[in-house]
Amino acid sequence: MKNWIRPEIAALSAYHVPAPGDWIKLDAMENPYQWPEELQQEWLKSLPDAEINRYPDPAARELVAELHKVMEVPEGFEIVLGNGSDELIQLLMMTVAKPGRTILAPEPTFVMYKMIAQFVGMEFVGVPLDVDFELDLDAMVAAIEQHQPAVVFLAYPNNPTGNLFDRAAIEKILSMAPGFVVVDEAYHVFAEESFMGALPHYENLLVMRTVSKMGLAGLRLGLMAGAAHWINEVNKVRLPYNINVLTQHAATFILRHAEVLEVQAAILRSEREQLLQQLSLLKGVVKVYPSKANFVLIRVADGSADRLFEALKEGGVLIKNLSPAGGVLADCLRVTVSTPQENHQLMDALRTRL
Ligand SMILES: *Cc1c(COP(=O)(O)O)cnc(C)c1O
């Protein structure tokens, strides 16, 4: 029987996510803040309007209208919704997948691009970033010319490195890539930089966003914006009811009060600056990488990342250990920016265990 499992799937290991525990959770870029009490009450009162005995609106019209406004999708461009932006990566790849076709991205980057490429039977080409985790433009252009990728993925800012790639380098890639270029803006509220406004200038540009990092990770909702003729094609591959009634209801509600999320993002942006500053003063932290996201990548002394990660975990603070990924990420740890109190606890835990 086991021959039925595709060999490339059998060779994979499942994406590991730690089970929920009593940790201060600084591993997954979640927003630590809840909604103000009155807003929670207002939302609770509106819940009976969510008809969970019915199938959801397959086109999620109310939610799509809200997202067009909040995400500043240019006039005349369309969006397709995903059960998280992870699903959109999958949908786009399913739309273009054919034997021999490739997906290309710089590395290290968001691991789902490579994993989903493998799920759909596509070749993945990773192009190393330079020592500062900036795009190596010559190498990118050469690899794109050689492999003619169906899609190039650029996380902006990049995860796990935290930086915004050079805008002119991305524009160069947009102008020369033969296939789609997805600019993945999962952290747009922390970066305050975007390619959304560039949609009218590049036929092959698709801009992906998610509400996960801005405070709604539990809802599982992402969007991809682009020219209507492309979005229509991706929409054919989408299962009709992928965005459930409760997600449509809750997201539409909170996006009508988007200023609440914007205030939270502003606090986290300022906390990020403080954390960057404090981390750079820590003895034992070899390097703090610049960040335009709600996380910070740090490099610790040779061979000490695993021990430090375990010691923090034992002390009740869960961060992300990137060291097992190896290569340029050896000795690297990633911490999510949180409330002043949790950031303080993180700094204390680091100080005593470094
Ligand atoms: C977190 C993240 C995503 C996934 O977002 P979901 O909408 O929660 O699936 C996509 N891209 C990048 C770069 C991320 O860091």
The ligand as an ORCA input file, in Angstrom:
! r2SCAN-3c Opt
* xyz 0 1
  C       2.749     34.362      8.738
  C       3.022     34.491      7.291
  C       2.080     34.079      6.341
  C       0.887     33.237      6.704
  O      -0.189     33.915      7.030
  P      -1.601     33.212      7.291
  O      -2.527     34.181      6.663
  O      -1.722     33.128      8.765
  O      -1.640     31.868      6.613
  C       2.344     34.320      5.004
  N       3.503     34.887      4.615
  C       4.437     35.256      5.490
  C       5.707     35.861      5.005
  C       4.240     35.048      6.856
  O       5.208     35.368      7.727
*
